[in-house]
Amino acid sequence: MYACAQGLMVRAKCLQEHVLMFVCNAARAGYVLPFYNDRTRCASPGAIGGRMPRPSRLILLLASTLACASGGSGATTVTTSWRDPSAGMLSFHRILAAYVTKDPAVRRSVEDKLSRKIPNSFPAYSAVPNLSLTDPQKARDQLRDKLFDGAVVMRVVDVENQQTYVPGSAWYAPYPSFYGFWGASWGMVQSPGYVVDNKYVTVETAIYSIKEDKLVWAGRTRTQNPTSAGKLVDETVDAVAKELRSQQLIP
């Protein structure tokens, strides 16, 4: 998160420079911008060491917003999926919502979230707290005793950290006159390159028919920079539900 925040700060600074130079150039060309404080003057064309204008709050907000939009949490996408060719519309009456992890606190949190997102589902840790992990027949009897006929099982299968270098760039603004361009062009904006740290989390979701004891659907999703486990679950469930609708497995 700290590295991500640093990246956003760098991007915001670069965007602020671009916006300020645009304002300065527009002012020199005689244009009036509603968000520019015209009491502050840009350096005169051709001046060396001229003072940059003091940015208004709106300019800073605009630059920060653009930076956040370009570097925040990305959308979750389904990267691969499989379905039982014979499967029709899914219509389970009682669904077991399970999250596979060795951390009991995370498991409870995620399964509670799943049960709220998926209709007719119940968190496995509370619905069947002693569900057998080693004896399939015992687990089958336990679930049938609780009248479960479907299960949604989720687990994280990969966490990948990537660094992407964004090269620096030079930025120009058009001018309506030669003299306005000639003076200001010597102050061409240059933004330095920077490195962006991204985390990609791959989650596997499997849907089982407990009644028939078979896999009905399975898929993997990839989320960029999830801000929390809850956010990861929300985006994963939404992406999976969209995919299931596209395959006509849920209404």
ChimeraX commands (.cxc) that place a marker at each C-alpha (Angstrom):
marker #1 position 0.00,0.00,0.00 radius 0.5
marker #1 position 2.87,2.40,0.82 radius 0.5
marker #1 position 4.51,1.77,-2.54 radius 0.5
marker #1 position 1.18,2.26,-4.27 radius 0.5
marker #1 position 0.65,5.55,-2.43 radius 0.5
marker #1 position 4.11,6.71,-3.51 radius 0.5
marker #1 position 3.24,5.92,-7.12 radius 0.5
marker #1 position 0.02,7.92,-6.85 radius 0.5
marker #1 position 1.91,10.89,-5.38 radius 0.5
marker #1 position 4.39,10.86,-8.28 radius 0.5
marker #1 position 1.58,10.66,-10.83 radius 0.5
marker #1 position -0.34,13.43,-9.10 radius 0.5
marker #1 position 2.73,15.67,-9.13 radius 0.5
marker #1 position 3.28,15.08,-12.85 radius 0.5
marker #1 position -0.36,15.76,-13.62 radius 0.5
marker #1 position -0.25,18.94,-11.55 radius 0.5
marker #1 position 2.70,20.14,-13.62 radius 0.5
marker #1 position 0.81,19.43,-16.83 radius 0.5
marker #1 position -2.32,21.22,-15.65 radius 0.5
marker #1 position -0.36,24.22,-14.39 radius 0.5
marker #1 position 1.54,24.55,-17.66 radius 0.5
marker #1 position -1.74,24.36,-19.57 radius 0.5
marker #1 position -3.20,27.13,-17.41 radius 0.5
marker #1 position -0.07,29.25,-17.88 radius 0.5
marker #1 position -0.08,28.81,-21.64 radius 0.5
marker #1 position -3.77,29.60,-21.87 radius 0.5
marker #1 position -3.30,32.76,-19.81 radius 0.5
marker #1 position -0.46,33.92,-22.04 radius 0.5
marker #1 position -2.61,33.35,-25.09 radius 0.5
marker #1 position -5.40,35.45,-23.60 radius 0.5
marker #1 position -7.83,32.71,-22.68 radius 0.5
marker #1 position -9.86,32.94,-19.44 radius 0.5
marker #1 position -10.28,29.71,-17.49 radius 0.5
marker #1 position -13.04,29.63,-14.84 radius 0.5
marker #1 position -10.99,27.58,-12.37 radius 0.5
marker #1 position -7.85,29.73,-12.67 radius 0.5
marker #1 position -7.14,32.38,-10.05 radius 0.5
marker #1 position -6.33,35.31,-12.35 radius 0.5
marker #1 position -4.84,37.29,-9.46 radius 0.5
marker #1 position -1.76,35.08,-9.82 radius 0.5
marker #1 position 0.28,35.74,-12.94 radius 0.5
marker #1 position 2.40,33.36,-14.93 radius 0.5
marker #1 position 5.98,34.21,-15.74 radius 0.5
marker #1 position 6.22,36.42,-18.79 radius 0.5
marker #1 position 7.00,34.67,-22.11 radius 0.5
marker #1 position 10.69,34.05,-22.47 radius 0.5
marker #1 position 11.48,34.88,-18.85 radius 0.5
marker #1 position 14.11,32.73,-17.21 radius 0.5
marker #1 position 13.44,31.48,-13.71 radius 0.5
marker #1 position 9.90,32.86,-13.73 radius 0.5
marker #1 position 7.61,31.81,-10.88 radius 0.5
marker #1 position 4.97,29.21,-11.54 radius 0.5
marker #1 position 1.39,30.18,-10.62 radius 0.5
marker #1 position -0.02,29.03,-7.30 radius 0.5
marker #1 position -2.39,26.13,-8.09 radius 0.5
marker #1 position -6.00,26.48,-7.08 radius 0.5
marker #1 position -7.68,23.78,-5.01 radius 0.5
marker #1 position -9.68,22.70,-8.04 radius 0.5
marker #1 position -6.52,22.14,-10.08 radius 0.5
marker #1 position -4.96,20.05,-7.32 radius 0.5
marker #1 position -8.17,18.07,-6.89 radius 0.5
marker #1 position -8.36,17.42,-10.63 radius 0.5
marker #1 position -4.77,16.18,-10.77 radius 0.5
marker #1 position -5.16,13.98,-7.69 radius 0.5
marker #1 position -8.42,12.50,-8.99 radius 0.5
marker #1 position -6.86,11.65,-12.35 radius 0.5
marker #1 position -3.91,10.04,-10.60 radius 0.5
marker #1 position -6.16,7.91,-8.41 radius 0.5
marker #1 position -8.24,6.88,-11.41 radius 0.5
marker #1 position -5.15,5.72,-13.26 radius 0.5
marker #1 position -3.54,3.84,-10.37 radius 0.5
marker #1 position -6.27,2.52,-8.13 radius 0.5
marker #1 position -7.85,-0.86,-7.80 radius 0.5
marker #1 position -8.56,-2.46,-11.13 radius 0.5
marker #1 position -11.60,-4.43,-12.23 radius 0.5
marker #1 position -11.88,-8.16,-11.62 radius 0.5
marker #1 position -12.07,-10.29,-14.75 radius 0.5
marker #1 position -12.78,-13.97,-15.38 radius 0.5
marker #1 position -9.67,-15.42,-17.00 radius 0.5
marker #1 position -10.91,-18.98,-17.56 radius 0.5
marker #1 position -13.99,-21.08,-16.82 radius 0.5
marker #1 position -15.44,-24.56,-17.29 radius 0.5
marker #1 position -18.98,-25.87,-17.05 radius 0.5
marker #1 position -20.57,-29.29,-17.06 radius 0.5
marker #1 position -22.01,-29.61,-20.59 radius 0.5
marker #1 position -25.14,-31.23,-19.16 radius 0.5
marker #1 position -25.73,-28.49,-16.57 radius 0.5
marker #1 position -28.87,-26.43,-16.87 radius 0.5
marker #1 position -30.09,-23.46,-14.88 radius 0.5
marker #1 position -28.71,-23.66,-11.33 radius 0.5
marker #1 position -31.45,-23.82,-8.71 radius 0.5
marker #1 position -30.04,-24.88,-5.36 radius 0.5
marker #1 position -32.24,-24.56,-2.29 radius 0.5
marker #1 position -29.52,-24.56,0.36 radius 0.5
marker #1 position -25.93,-23.64,-0.54 radius 0.5
marker #1 position -22.78,-24.14,1.51 radius 0.5
marker #1 position -20.46,-21.11,1.19 radius 0.5
marker #1 position -16.86,-22.11,1.90 radius 0.5
marker #1 position -13.52,-20.33,1.71 radius 0.5
marker #1 position -10.37,-22.45,1.86 radius 0.5
marker #1 position -7.66,-20.90,4.06 radius 0.5
marker #1 position -5.61,-21.76,7.13 radius 0.5
marker #1 position -6.51,-18.47,8.79 radius 0.5
marker #1 position -9.75,-18.98,10.81 radius 0.5
marker #1 position -10.44,-15.25,11.11 radius 0.5
marker #1 position -10.12,-14.65,7.38 radius 0.5
marker #1 position -12.26,-17.71,6.68 radius 0.5
marker #1 position -15.07,-16.47,8.91 radius 0.5
marker #1 position -14.93,-13.00,7.40 radius 0.5
marker #1 position -14.99,-14.22,3.80 radius 0.5
marker #1 position -17.66,-16.88,4.33 radius 0.5
marker #1 position -19.90,-14.34,6.08 radius 0.5
marker #1 position -19.42,-12.06,3.09 radius 0.5
marker #1 position -20.19,-14.86,0.65 radius 0.5
marker #1 position -23.37,-15.80,2.49 radius 0.5
marker #1 position -24.58,-12.21,2.25 radius 0.5
marker #1 position -23.78,-11.99,-1.46 radius 0.5
marker #1 position -25.17,-15.39,-2.55 radius 0.5
marker #1 position -28.91,-16.05,-2.02 radius 0.5
marker #1 position -29.84,-19.15,0.04 radius 0.5
marker #1 position -26.24,-19.68,1.17 radius 0.5
marker #1 position -24.78,-20.26,4.63 radius 0.5
marker #1 position -21.20,-19.93,5.89 radius 0.5
marker #1 position -19.59,-23.34,6.29 radius 0.5
marker #1 position -17.78,-22.49,9.52 radius 0.5
marker #1 position -21.07,-21.92,11.37 radius 0.5
marker #1 position -23.50,-24.14,9.43 radius 0.5
marker #1 position -21.32,-27.26,9.71 radius 0.5
marker #1 position -18.50,-26.34,12.12 radius 0.5
marker #1 position -17.19,-29.92,12.42 radius 0.5
marker #1 position -17.38,-30.78,8.71 radius 0.5
marker #1 position -14.92,-33.61,8.11 radius 0.5
marker #1 position -11.88,-32.83,5.97 radius 0.5
marker #1 position -10.51,-36.38,5.84 radius 0.5
marker #1 position -13.54,-38.66,5.55 radius 0.5
marker #1 position -15.61,-38.03,2.36 radius 0.5
marker #1 position -18.46,-40.31,3.44 radius 0.5
marker #1 position -18.77,-38.59,6.80 radius 0.5
marker #1 position -18.73,-35.16,5.15 radius 0.5
marker #1 position -21.42,-36.33,2.71 radius 0.5
marker #1 position -23.65,-37.49,5.56 radius 0.5
marker #1 position -23.10,-34.26,7.50 radius 0.5
marker #1 position -24.11,-32.07,4.56 radius 0.5
marker #1 position -27.14,-34.18,3.68 radius 0.5
marker #1 position -28.28,-34.07,7.30 radius 0.5
marker #1 position -28.19,-30.26,7.02 radius 0.5
marker #1 position -30.15,-30.47,3.73 radius 0.5
marker #1 position -27.44,-28.83,1.62 radius 0.5
marker #1 position -27.79,-29.51,-2.09 radius 0.5
marker #1 position -25.16,-27.11,-3.47 radius 0.5
marker #1 position -21.80,-25.64,-2.53 radius 0.5
marker #1 position -19.71,-22.66,-3.60 radius 0.5
marker #1 position -16.03,-23.07,-2.70 radius 0.5
marker #1 position -13.57,-20.22,-3.12 radius 0.5
marker #1 position -9.79,-20.10,-2.63 radius 0.5
marker #1 position -6.83,-17.92,-3.59 radius 0.5
marker #1 position -4.53,-19.84,-5.94 radius 0.5
marker #1 position -1.97,-17.19,-6.89 radius 0.5
marker #1 position -0.69,-13.79,-5.77 radius 0.5
marker #1 position 1.61,-12.07,-8.25 radius 0.5
marker #1 position 3.54,-8.84,-7.74 radius 0.5
marker #1 position 4.54,-6.91,-10.85 radius 0.5
marker #1 position 6.54,-3.76,-11.38 radius 0.5
marker #1 position 5.78,-1.69,-14.46 radius 0.5
marker #1 position 8.03,1.15,-15.57 radius 0.5
marker #1 position 6.20,4.15,-17.01 radius 0.5
marker #1 position 8.68,6.13,-19.14 radius 0.5
marker #1 position 8.95,9.89,-18.87 radius 0.5
marker #1 position 7.44,12.14,-21.50 radius 0.5
marker #1 position 7.62,15.68,-22.86 radius 0.5
marker #1 position 4.38,17.59,-23.24 radius 0.5
marker #1 position 3.55,20.51,-25.50 radius 0.5
marker #1 position 0.51,22.75,-25.76 radius 0.5
marker #1 position -0.65,24.34,-29.03 radius 0.5
marker #1 position -0.47,28.14,-29.33 radius 0.5
marker #1 position -2.61,30.40,-31.51 radius 0.5
marker #1 position 0.32,32.75,-32.21 radius 0.5
marker #1 position 4.04,32.38,-32.94 radius 0.5
marker #1 position 5.14,34.82,-30.24 radius 0.5
marker #1 position 3.18,33.05,-27.53 radius 0.5
marker #1 position 4.66,29.75,-28.63 radius 0.5
marker #1 position 8.23,31.06,-29.01 radius 0.5
marker #1 position 8.53,32.29,-25.46 radius 0.5
marker #1 position 6.73,29.48,-23.66 radius 0.5
marker #1 position 8.19,26.61,-25.71 radius 0.5
marker #1 position 11.48,26.98,-23.83 radius 0.5
marker #1 position 9.61,25.95,-20.71 radius 0.5
marker #1 position 8.46,22.64,-22.17 radius 0.5
marker #1 position 7.09,20.32,-19.50 radius 0.5
marker #1 position 9.03,17.12,-18.90 radius 0.5
marker #1 position 7.66,14.44,-16.59 radius 0.5
marker #1 position 10.09,11.86,-15.15 radius 0.5
marker #1 position 9.58,8.14,-15.49 radius 0.5
marker #1 position 8.39,6.13,-12.52 radius 0.5
marker #1 position 7.74,2.56,-11.40 radius 0.5
marker #1 position 4.25,1.31,-10.55 radius 0.5
marker #1 position 3.84,-1.66,-8.20 radius 0.5
marker #1 position 0.80,-3.84,-8.91 radius 0.5
marker #1 position -0.52,-6.90,-7.12 radius 0.5
marker #1 position -2.66,-9.43,-8.99 radius 0.5
marker #1 position -4.70,-11.94,-7.00 radius 0.5
marker #1 position -6.13,-15.02,-8.74 radius 0.5
marker #1 position -9.14,-16.65,-7.09 radius 0.5
marker #1 position -10.62,-20.01,-8.00 radius 0.5
marker #1 position -14.37,-20.47,-7.56 radius 0.5
marker #1 position -16.01,-23.89,-7.84 radius 0.5
marker #1 position -19.73,-24.69,-7.77 radius 0.5
marker #1 position -20.76,-28.23,-6.80 radius 0.5
marker #1 position -24.00,-30.11,-6.80 radius 0.5
marker #1 position -23.94,-31.91,-3.45 radius 0.5
marker #1 position -27.02,-33.88,-4.39 radius 0.5
marker #1 position -25.30,-35.35,-7.45 radius 0.5
marker #1 position -21.77,-35.07,-5.97 radius 0.5
marker #1 position -20.24,-33.46,-9.05 radius 0.5
marker #1 position -18.63,-30.25,-10.21 radius 0.5
marker #1 position -21.03,-28.03,-12.13 radius 0.5
marker #1 position -18.92,-24.94,-12.85 radius 0.5
marker #1 position -15.41,-23.70,-12.11 radius 0.5
marker #1 position -13.60,-20.51,-12.98 radius 0.5
marker #1 position -10.67,-18.31,-12.13 radius 0.5
marker #1 position -10.75,-14.56,-11.70 radius 0.5
marker #1 position -7.91,-12.03,-11.56 radius 0.5
marker #1 position -8.10,-8.87,-9.49 radius 0.5
marker #1 position -5.63,-6.00,-9.66 radius 0.5
marker #1 position -4.65,-4.32,-6.38 radius 0.5
marker #1 position -7.55,-5.42,-4.14 radius 0.5
marker #1 position -7.78,-3.05,-1.19 radius 0.5
marker #1 position -9.18,-5.62,1.25 radius 0.5
marker #1 position -10.44,-9.20,1.50 radius 0.5
marker #1 position -14.01,-7.91,1.54 radius 0.5
marker #1 position -13.47,-5.91,-1.64 radius 0.5
marker #1 position -11.84,-8.93,-3.27 radius 0.5
marker #1 position -14.87,-11.10,-2.43 radius 0.5
marker #1 position -17.33,-8.47,-3.70 radius 0.5
marker #1 position -15.58,-8.08,-7.03 radius 0.5
marker #1 position -15.02,-11.82,-7.45 radius 0.5
marker #1 position -18.65,-12.73,-6.75 radius 0.5
marker #1 position -19.86,-10.00,-9.12 radius 0.5
marker #1 position -17.53,-11.17,-11.90 radius 0.5
marker #1 position -18.52,-14.81,-11.42 radius 0.5
marker #1 position -22.23,-13.96,-11.36 radius 0.5
marker #1 position -21.85,-12.00,-14.60 radius 0.5
marker #1 position -20.11,-14.98,-16.21 radius 0.5
marker #1 position -22.77,-17.40,-14.97 radius 0.5
marker #1 position -25.50,-15.19,-16.45 radius 0.5
marker #1 position -23.67,-15.05,-19.78 radius 0.5
marker #1 position -23.63,-18.86,-19.76 radius 0.5
marker #1 position -27.34,-18.92,-18.82 radius 0.5
marker #1 position -26.71,-20.79,-15.56 radius 0.5
marker #1 position -28.42,-18.20,-13.36 radius 0.5
marker #1 position -31.23,-15.75,-14.19 radius 0.5
marker link #1:1,2 radius 0.2
marker link #1:2,3 radius 0.2
marker link #1:3,4 radius 0.2
marker link #1:4,5 radius 0.2
marker link #1:5,6 radius 0.2
marker link #1:6,7 radius 0.2
marker link #1:7,8 radius 0.2
marker link #1:8,9 radius 0.2
marker link #1:9,10 radius 0.2
marker link #1:10,11 radius 0.2
marker link #1:11,12 radius 0.2
marker link #1:12,13 radius 0.2
marker link #1:13,14 radius 0.2
marker link #1:14,15 radius 0.2
marker link #1:15,16 radius 0.2
marker link #1:16,17 radius 0.2
marker link #1:17,18 radius 0.2
marker link #1:18,19 radius 0.2
marker link #1:19,20 radius 0.2
marker link #1:20,21 radius 0.2
marker link #1:21,22 radius 0.2
marker link #1:22,23 radius 0.2
marker link #1:23,24 radius 0.2
marker link #1:24,25 radius 0.2
marker link #1:25,26 radius 0.2
marker link #1:26,27 radius 0.2
marker link #1:27,28 radius 0.2
marker link #1:28,29 radius 0.2
marker link #1:29,30 radius 0.2
marker link #1:30,31 radius 0.2
marker link #1:31,32 radius 0.2
marker link #1:32,33 radius 0.2
marker link #1:33,34 radius 0.2
marker link #1:34,35 radius 0.2
marker link #1:35,36 radius 0.2
marker link #1:36,37 radius 0.2
marker link #1:37,38 radius 0.2
marker link #1:38,39 radius 0.2
marker link #1:39,40 radius 0.2
marker link #1:40,41 radius 0.2
marker link #1:41,42 radius 0.2
marker link #1:42,43 radius 0.2
marker link #1:43,44 radius 0.2
marker link #1:44,45 radius 0.2
marker link #1:45,46 radius 0.2
marker link #1:46,47 radius 0.2
marker link #1:47,48 radius 0.2
marker link #1:48,49 radius 0.2
marker link #1:49,50 radius 0.2
marker link #1:50,51 radius 0.2
marker link #1:51,52 radius 0.2
marker link #1:52,53 radius 0.2
marker link #1:53,54 radius 0.2
marker link #1:54,55 radius 0.2
marker link #1:55,56 radius 0.2
marker link #1:56,57 radius 0.2
marker link #1:57,58 radius 0.2
marker link #1:58,59 radius 0.2
marker link #1:59,60 radius 0.2
marker link #1:60,61 radius 0.2
marker link #1:61,62 radius 0.2
marker link #1:62,63 radius 0.2
marker link #1:63,64 radius 0.2
marker link #1:64,65 radius 0.2
marker link #1:65,66 radius 0.2
marker link #1:66,67 radius 0.2
marker link #1:67,68 radius 0.2
marker link #1:68,69 radius 0.2
marker link #1:69,70 radius 0.2
marker link #1:70,71 radius 0.2
marker link #1:71,72 radius 0.2
marker link #1:72,73 radius 0.2
marker link #1:73,74 radius 0.2
marker link #1:74,75 radius 0.2
marker link #1:75,76 radius 0.2
marker link #1:76,77 radius 0.2
marker link #1:77,78 radius 0.2
marker link #1:78,79 radius 0.2
marker link #1:79,80 radius 0.2
marker link #1:80,81 radius 0.2
marker link #1:81,82 radius 0.2
marker link #1:82,83 radius 0.2
marker link #1:83,84 radius 0.2
marker link #1:84,85 radius 0.2
marker link #1:85,86 radius 0.2
marker link #1:86,87 radius 0.2
marker link #1:87,88 radius 0.2
marker link #1:88,89 radius 0.2
marker link #1:89,90 radius 0.2
marker link #1:90,91 radius 0.2
marker link #1:91,92 radius 0.2
marker link #1:92,93 radius 0.2
marker link #1:93,94 radius 0.2
marker link #1:94,95 radius 0.2
marker link #1:95,96 radius 0.2
marker link #1:96,97 radius 0.2
marker link #1:97,98 radius 0.2
marker link #1:98,99 radius 0.2
marker link #1:99,100 radius 0.2
marker link #1:100,101 radius 0.2
marker link #1:101,102 radius 0.2
marker link #1:102,103 radius 0.2
marker link #1:103,104 radius 0.2
marker link #1:104,105 radius 0.2
marker link #1:105,106 radius 0.2
marker link #1:106,107 radius 0.2
marker link #1:107,108 radius 0.2
marker link #1:108,109 radius 0.2
marker link #1:109,110 radius 0.2
marker link #1:110,111 radius 0.2
marker link #1:111,112 radius 0.2
marker link #1:112,113 radius 0.2
marker link #1:113,114 radius 0.2
marker link #1:114,115 radius 0.2
marker link #1:115,116 radius 0.2
marker link #1:116,117 radius 0.2
marker link #1:117,118 radius 0.2
marker link #1:118,119 radius 0.2
marker link #1:119,120 radius 0.2
marker link #1:120,121 radius 0.2
marker link #1:121,122 radius 0.2
marker link #1:122,123 radius 0.2
marker link #1:123,124 radius 0.2
marker link #1:124,125 radius 0.2
marker link #1:125,126 radius 0.2
marker link #1:126,127 radius 0.2
marker link #1:127,128 radius 0.2
marker link #1:128,129 radius 0.2
marker link #1:129,130 radius 0.2
marker link #1:130,131 radius 0.2
marker link #1:131,132 radius 0.2
marker link #1:132,133 radius 0.2
marker link #1:133,134 radius 0.2
marker link #1:134,135 radius 0.2
marker link #1:135,136 radius 0.2
marker link #1:136,137 radius 0.2
marker link #1:137,138 radius 0.2
marker link #1:138,139 radius 0.2
marker link #1:139,140 radius 0.2
marker link #1:140,141 radius 0.2
marker link #1:141,142 radius 0.2
marker link #1:142,143 radius 0.2
marker link #1:143,144 radius 0.2
marker link #1:144,145 radius 0.2
marker link #1:145,146 radius 0.2
marker link #1:146,147 radius 0.2
marker link #1:147,148 radius 0.2
marker link #1:148,149 radius 0.2
marker link #1:149,150 radius 0.2
marker link #1:150,151 radius 0.2
marker link #1:151,152 radius 0.2
marker link #1:152,153 radius 0.2
marker link #1:153,154 radius 0.2
marker link #1:154,155 radius 0.2
marker link #1:155,156 radius 0.2
marker link #1:156,157 radius 0.2
marker link #1:157,158 radius 0.2
marker link #1:158,159 radius 0.2
marker link #1:159,160 radius 0.2
marker link #1:160,161 radius 0.2
marker link #1:161,162 radius 0.2
marker link #1:162,163 radius 0.2
marker link #1:163,164 radius 0.2
marker link #1:164,165 radius 0.2
marker link #1:165,166 radius 0.2
marker link #1:166,167 radius 0.2
marker link #1:167,168 radius 0.2
marker link #1:168,169 radius 0.2
marker link #1:169,170 radius 0.2
marker link #1:170,171 radius 0.2
marker link #1:171,172 radius 0.2
marker link #1:172,173 radius 0.2
marker link #1:173,174 radius 0.2
marker link #1:174,175 radius 0.2
marker link #1:175,176 radius 0.2
marker link #1:176,177 radius 0.2
marker link #1:177,178 radius 0.2
marker link #1:178,179 radius 0.2
marker link #1:179,180 radius 0.2
marker link #1:180,181 radius 0.2
marker link #1:181,182 radius 0.2
marker link #1:182,183 radius 0.2
marker link #1:183,184 radius 0.2
marker link #1:184,185 radius 0.2
marker link #1:185,186 radius 0.2
marker link #1:186,187 radius 0.2
marker link #1:187,188 radius 0.2
marker link #1:188,189 radius 0.2
marker link #1:189,190 radius 0.2
marker link #1:190,191 radius 0.2
marker link #1:191,192 radius 0.2
marker link #1:192,193 radius 0.2
marker link #1:193,194 radius 0.2
marker link #1:194,195 radius 0.2
marker link #1:195,196 radius 0.2
marker link #1:196,197 radius 0.2
marker link #1:197,198 radius 0.2
marker link #1:198,199 radius 0.2
marker link #1:199,200 radius 0.2
marker link #1:200,201 radius 0.2
marker link #1:201,202 radius 0.2
marker link #1:202,203 radius 0.2
marker link #1:203,204 radius 0.2
marker link #1:204,205 radius 0.2
marker link #1:205,206 radius 0.2
marker link #1:206,207 radius 0.2
marker link #1:207,208 radius 0.2
marker link #1:208,209 radius 0.2
marker link #1:209,210 radius 0.2
marker link #1:210,211 radius 0.2
marker link #1:211,212 radius 0.2
marker link #1:212,213 radius 0.2
marker link #1:213,214 radius 0.2
marker link #1:214,215 radius 0.2
marker link #1:215,216 radius 0.2
marker link #1:216,217 radius 0.2
marker link #1:217,218 radius 0.2
marker link #1:218,219 radius 0.2
marker link #1:219,220 radius 0.2
marker link #1:220,221 radius 0.2
marker link #1:221,222 radius 0.2
marker link #1:222,223 radius 0.2
marker link #1:223,224 radius 0.2
marker link #1:224,225 radius 0.2
marker link #1:225,226 radius 0.2
marker link #1:226,227 radius 0.2
marker link #1:227,228 radius 0.2
marker link #1:228,229 radius 0.2
marker link #1:229,230 radius 0.2
marker link #1:230,231 radius 0.2
marker link #1:231,232 radius 0.2
marker link #1:232,233 radius 0.2
marker link #1:233,234 radius 0.2
marker link #1:234,235 radius 0.2
marker link #1:235,236 radius 0.2
marker link #1:236,237 radius 0.2
marker link #1:237,238 radius 0.2
marker link #1:238,239 radius 0.2
marker link #1:239,240 radius 0.2
marker link #1:240,241 radius 0.2
marker link #1:241,242 radius 0.2
marker link #1:242,243 radius 0.2
marker link #1:243,244 radius 0.2
marker link #1:244,245 radius 0.2
marker link #1:245,246 radius 0.2
marker link #1:246,247 radius 0.2
marker link #1:247,248 radius 0.2
marker link #1:248,249 radius 0.2
marker link #1:249,250 radius 0.2
marker link #1:250,251 radius 0.2
view
